[in-house]
């Protein structure tokens, strides 16, 4: 049970980190083509 919780937290933080890195380096082309749909 503890391992599952720790693993889920690590994966969640990793996903947020990956999206933040991709956004900061402008590697998300959909932001240019469909910005409204991305934010929703």
C-alpha distance matrix in Angstrom:
0.0 3.8 5.5 5.2 6.4 8.8 10.0 10.8 12.6 14.4 15.5 16.7 18.6 20.0 21.3 22.9 24.5 25.8 27.4 28.9 30.3 31.7 33.2 34.7 36.4 37.6 36.1 35.4 38.7 37.8 38.2 41.9 42.5 40.5 39.4 39.1 36.8 34.5 34.2 33.5
3.8 0.0 3.8 5.4 5.2 6.2 8.5 9.9 10.8 12.3 14.2 15.4 16.7 18.3 20.0 21.4 22.5 24.2 26.1 27.1 28.5 30.3 31.7 32.9 34.6 36.1 34.8 34.4 37.9 37.3 37.4 41.1 42.0 40.2 38.8 38.8 36.7 34.1 33.7 33.4
5.5 3.8 0.0 3.8 5.5 5.2 6.0 8.5 9.9 10.5 12.1 14.1 15.4 16.2 18.2 20.0 20.8 22.2 24.3 25.6 26.6 28.2 30.1 31.2 32.6 34.2 32.7 32.4 35.9 35.5 35.9 39.5 40.3 38.7 37.6 37.9 35.7 32.9 32.9 32.8
5.2 5.4 3.8 0.0 3.8 5.5 5.1 6.1 8.6 9.9 10.5 12.1 14.2 15.2 16.4 18.4 19.8 20.8 22.6 24.2 25.5 26.8 28.4 30.0 31.4 32.7 31.0 30.4 33.7 33.1 33.6 37.2 37.8 36.0 35.0 35.1 32.7 30.2 30.2 29.8
6.4 5.2 5.5 3.8 0.0 3.8 5.4 5.2 6.2 8.7 10.0 10.6 12.3 14.1 15.4 16.7 18.3 19.9 21.4 22.6 24.2 25.8 27.1 28.5 30.3 31.6 30.3 29.6 33.1 32.3 32.4 36.1 37.0 35.0 33.7 33.6 31.5 28.9 28.5 28.2
8.8 6.2 5.2 5.5 3.8 0.0 3.8 5.5 5.2 6.2 8.6 9.9 10.6 12.2 14.3 15.5 16.4 18.2 20.2 21.0 22.3 24.2 25.7 26.7 28.4 30.1 28.9 28.7 32.3 32.0 31.9 35.5 36.7 35.1 33.6 33.9 32.0 29.1 28.8 29.0
10.0 8.5 6.0 5.1 5.4 3.8 0.0 3.8 5.5 5.1 6.1 8.5 10.0 10.4 12.2 14.3 15.2 16.3 18.4 19.9 20.8 22.3 24.2 25.5 26.8 28.3 26.7 26.5 30.0 29.7 30.1 33.6 34.5 33.1 32.0 32.5 30.3 27.4 27.5 27.7
10.8 9.9 8.5 6.1 5.2 5.5 3.8 0.0 3.8 5.5 5.1 6.1 8.6 9.7 10.5 12.4 14.1 15.2 16.6 18.3 19.8 21.0 22.5 24.2 25.8 26.9 25.4 24.7 28.1 27.4 27.7 31.3 32.1 30.4 29.2 29.4 27.2 24.5 24.4 24.3
12.6 10.8 9.9 8.6 6.2 5.2 5.5 3.8 0.0 3.8 5.5 5.1 6.1 8.4 9.9 10.7 12.1 14.1 15.5 16.4 18.2 19.9 21.1 22.3 24.3 25.7 24.7 24.2 27.8 27.3 27.0 30.7 31.9 30.2 28.6 28.9 27.1 24.2 23.7 24.0
14.4 12.3 10.5 9.9 8.7 6.2 5.1 5.5 3.8 0.0 3.8 5.5 5.2 6.0 8.6 10.0 10.4 12.1 14.3 15.2 16.2 18.1 19.8 20.8 22.3 24.1 22.9 22.9 26.6 26.5 26.5 30.0 31.3 30.0 28.6 29.4 27.6 24.4 24.3 25.1
15.5 14.2 12.1 10.5 10.0 8.6 6.1 5.1 5.5 3.8 0.0 3.8 5.5 5.0 6.1 8.7 9.7 10.4 12.3 14.1 15.1 16.3 18.2 19.7 21.0 22.3 20.7 20.4 23.9 23.7 24.0 27.5 28.5 27.2 26.1 26.9 24.9 21.7 22.1 22.7
16.7 15.4 14.1 12.1 10.6 9.9 8.5 6.1 5.1 5.5 3.8 0.0 3.8 5.3 5.2 6.3 8.6 9.9 10.8 12.3 14.2 15.5 16.6 18.3 20.1 21.1 20.0 19.2 22.8 22.2 22.1 25.8 26.9 25.2 23.7 24.2 22.4 19.3 19.2 19.7
18.6 16.7 15.4 14.2 12.3 10.6 10.0 8.6 6.1 5.2 5.5 3.8 0.0 3.8 5.5 5.2 6.1 8.6 10.0 10.5 12.1 14.2 15.3 16.2 18.3 19.8 19.1 19.0 22.7 22.6 22.0 25.6 27.2 25.8 24.0 24.9 23.5 20.1 19.8 20.9
20.0 18.3 16.2 15.2 14.1 12.2 10.4 9.7 8.4 6.0 5.0 5.3 3.8 0.0 3.8 5.5 5.0 6.1 8.6 9.7 10.4 12.1 14.1 15.1 16.4 18.1 16.9 17.1 20.8 21.1 21.0 24.3 25.9 25.0 23.5 24.9 23.3 19.8 20.1 21.5
21.3 20.0 18.2 16.4 15.4 14.3 12.2 10.5 9.9 8.6 6.1 5.2 5.5 3.8 0.0 3.8 5.3 5.1 6.2 8.5 9.8 10.5 12.2 14.1 15.5 16.4 14.9 14.4 18.0 17.9 18.0 21.5 22.7 21.6 20.3 21.5 19.7 16.3 16.8 18.0
22.9 21.4 20.0 18.4 16.7 15.5 14.3 12.4 10.7 10.0 8.7 6.3 5.2 5.5 3.8 0.0 3.8 5.5 5.2 6.1 8.6 9.9 10.5 12.1 14.3 15.2 14.7 14.1 17.8 17.6 16.9 20.4 22.1 20.8 18.9 20.0 18.8 15.3 15.0 16.6
24.5 22.5 20.8 19.8 18.3 16.4 15.2 14.1 12.1 10.4 9.7 8.6 6.1 5.0 5.3 3.8 0.0 3.8 5.5 5.1 6.1 8.5 9.8 10.4 12.2 14.1 13.6 14.1 17.9 18.5 17.7 20.9 22.9 22.2 20.4 22.0 21.1 17.4 17.4 19.5
25.8 24.2 22.2 20.8 19.9 18.2 16.3 15.2 14.1 12.1 10.4 9.9 8.6 6.1 5.1 5.5 3.8 0.0 3.8 5.4 5.1 6.1 8.5 9.9 10.7 12.1 10.8 11.3 15.1 15.9 15.7 18.8 20.6 20.2 18.9 20.9 19.7 16.0 16.8 18.9
27.4 26.1 24.3 22.6 21.4 20.2 18.4 16.6 15.5 14.3 12.3 10.8 10.0 8.6 6.2 5.2 5.5 3.8 0.0 3.8 5.5 5.1 6.0 8.5 9.9 10.3 9.5 9.0 12.7 13.0 12.4 15.8 17.5 16.8 15.3 17.1 16.1 12.3 13.0 15.3
28.9 27.1 25.6 24.2 22.6 21.0 19.9 18.3 16.4 15.2 14.1 12.3 10.5 9.7 8.5 6.1 5.1 5.4 3.8 0.0 3.8 5.5 5.1 6.0 8.6 9.8 10.3 10.5 14.2 14.8 13.3 16.4 18.8 18.3 16.1 18.1 17.8 14.0 13.9 16.7
30.3 28.5 26.6 25.5 24.2 22.3 20.8 19.8 18.2 16.2 15.1 14.2 12.1 10.4 9.8 8.6 6.1 5.1 5.5 3.8 0.0 3.8 5.4 5.1 6.2 8.5 8.6 10.1 13.7 15.3 14.2 16.7 19.3 19.5 17.7 20.2 19.9 16.1 16.7 19.6
31.7 30.3 28.2 26.8 25.8 24.2 22.3 21.0 19.9 18.1 16.3 15.5 14.2 12.1 10.5 9.9 8.5 6.1 5.1 5.5 3.8 0.0 3.8 5.5 5.3 6.0 5.1 6.4 10.1 11.7 11.1 13.6 15.9 16.3 15.0 17.8 17.3 13.6 14.8 17.8
33.2 31.7 30.1 28.4 27.1 25.7 24.2 22.5 21.1 19.8 18.2 16.6 15.3 14.1 12.2 10.5 9.8 8.5 6.0 5.1 5.4 3.8 0.0 3.8 5.5 5.0 6.2 6.3 9.6 10.7 9.0 11.6 14.3 14.4 12.5 15.2 15.3 11.6 12.2 15.6
34.7 32.9 31.2 30.0 28.5 26.7 25.5 24.2 22.3 20.8 19.7 18.3 16.2 15.1 14.1 12.1 10.4 9.9 8.5 6.0 5.1 5.5 3.8 0.0 3.8 5.5 7.9 9.3 12.2 13.9 11.9 13.8 17.0 17.5 15.3 18.1 18.7 15.2 15.3 18.8
36.4 34.6 32.6 31.4 30.3 28.4 26.8 25.8 24.3 22.3 21.0 20.1 18.3 16.4 15.5 14.3 12.2 10.7 9.9 8.6 6.2 5.3 5.5 3.8 0.0 3.8 5.6 8.4 10.9 13.5 12.1 13.4 16.5 17.7 16.2 19.5 19.8 16.4 17.4 20.8
37.6 36.1 34.2 32.7 31.6 30.1 28.3 26.9 25.7 24.1 22.3 21.1 19.8 18.1 16.4 15.2 14.1 12.1 10.3 9.8 8.5 6.0 5.0 5.5 3.8 0.0 3.8 5.6 7.4 10.0 8.6 9.6 12.7 14.1 12.8 16.3 16.7 13.6 14.9 18.4
36.1 34.8 32.7 31.0 30.3 28.9 26.7 25.4 24.7 22.9 20.7 20.0 19.1 16.9 14.9 14.7 13.6 10.8 9.5 10.3 8.6 5.1 6.2 7.9 5.6 3.8 0.0 3.8 6.1 9.0 9.1 10.3 12.5 14.0 13.6 17.0 16.6 13.4 15.5 18.5
35.4 34.4 32.4 30.4 29.6 28.7 26.5 24.7 24.2 22.9 20.4 19.2 19.0 17.1 14.4 14.1 14.1 11.3 9.0 10.5 10.1 6.4 6.3 9.3 8.4 5.6 3.8 0.0 3.8 5.5 6.0 8.1 9.7 10.6 10.3 13.5 12.8 9.8 12.2 15.0
38.7 37.9 35.9 33.7 33.1 32.3 30.0 28.1 27.8 26.6 23.9 22.8 22.7 20.8 18.0 17.8 17.9 15.1 12.7 14.2 13.7 10.1 9.6 12.2 10.9 7.4 6.1 3.8 0.0 3.8 5.4 5.7 6.7 8.7 9.5 12.9 12.5 10.4 13.2 15.8
37.8 37.3 35.5 33.1 32.3 32.0 29.7 27.4 27.3 26.5 23.7 22.2 22.6 21.1 17.9 17.6 18.5 15.9 13.0 14.8 15.3 11.7 10.7 13.9 13.5 10.0 9.0 5.5 3.8 0.0 3.8 5.3 4.9 5.4 6.6 9.7 8.7 7.1 10.4 12.5
38.2 37.4 35.9 33.6 32.4 31.9 30.1 27.7 27.0 26.5 24.0 22.1 22.0 21.0 18.0 16.9 17.7 15.7 12.4 13.3 14.2 11.1 9.0 11.9 12.1 8.6 9.1 6.0 5.4 3.8 0.0 3.8 5.7 5.7 4.5 8.1 8.6 6.5 8.5 11.6
41.9 41.1 39.5 37.2 36.1 35.5 33.6 31.3 30.7 30.0 27.5 25.8 25.6 24.3 21.5 20.4 20.9 18.8 15.8 16.4 16.7 13.6 11.6 13.8 13.4 9.6 10.3 8.1 5.7 5.3 3.8 0.0 3.8 5.9 6.0 9.6 10.7 9.6 11.6 14.5
42.5 42.0 40.3 37.8 37.0 36.7 34.5 32.1 31.9 31.3 28.5 26.9 27.2 25.9 22.7 22.1 22.9 20.6 17.5 18.8 19.3 15.9 14.3 17.0 16.5 12.7 12.5 9.7 6.7 4.9 5.7 3.8 0.0 3.8 6.3 9.2 9.5 9.5 12.2 14.1
40.5 40.2 38.7 36.0 35.0 35.1 33.1 30.4 30.2 30.0 27.2 25.2 25.8 25.0 21.6 20.8 22.2 20.2 16.8 18.3 19.5 16.3 14.4 17.5 17.7 14.1 14.0 10.6 8.7 5.4 5.7 5.9 3.8 0.0 3.8 5.7 5.7 6.5 9.1 10.5
39.4 38.8 37.6 35.0 33.7 33.6 32.0 29.2 28.6 28.6 26.1 23.7 24.0 23.5 20.3 18.9 20.4 18.9 15.3 16.1 17.7 15.0 12.5 15.3 16.2 12.8 13.6 10.3 9.5 6.6 4.5 6.0 6.3 3.8 0.0 3.8 5.6 5.2 6.4 8.9
39.1 38.8 37.9 35.1 33.6 33.9 32.5 29.4 28.9 29.4 26.9 24.2 24.9 24.9 21.5 20.0 22.0 20.9 17.1 18.1 20.2 17.8 15.2 18.1 19.5 16.3 17.0 13.5 12.9 9.7 8.1 9.6 9.2 5.7 3.8 0.0 3.8 5.4 5.4 6.4
36.8 36.7 35.7 32.7 31.5 32.0 30.3 27.2 27.1 27.6 24.9 22.4 23.5 23.3 19.7 18.8 21.1 19.7 16.1 17.8 19.9 17.3 15.3 18.7 19.8 16.7 16.6 12.8 12.5 8.7 8.6 10.7 9.5 5.7 5.6 3.8 0.0 3.8 5.6 5.2
34.5 34.1 32.9 30.2 28.9 29.1 27.4 24.5 24.2 24.4 21.7 19.3 20.1 19.8 16.3 15.3 17.4 16.0 12.3 14.0 16.1 13.6 11.6 15.2 16.4 13.6 13.4 9.8 10.4 7.1 6.5 9.6 9.5 6.5 5.2 5.4 3.8 0.0 3.8 5.5
34.2 33.7 32.9 30.2 28.5 28.8 27.5 24.4 23.7 24.3 22.1 19.2 19.8 20.1 16.8 15.0 17.4 16.8 13.0 13.9 16.7 14.8 12.2 15.3 17.4 14.9 15.5 12.2 13.2 10.4 8.5 11.6 12.2 9.1 6.4 5.4 5.6 3.8 0.0 3.8
33.5 33.4 32.8 29.8 28.2 29.0 27.7 24.3 24.0 25.1 22.7 19.7 20.9 21.5 18.0 16.6 19.5 18.9 15.3 16.7 19.6 17.8 15.6 18.8 20.8 18.4 18.5 15.0 15.8 12.5 11.6 14.5 14.1 10.5 8.9 6.4 5.2 5.5 3.8 0.0
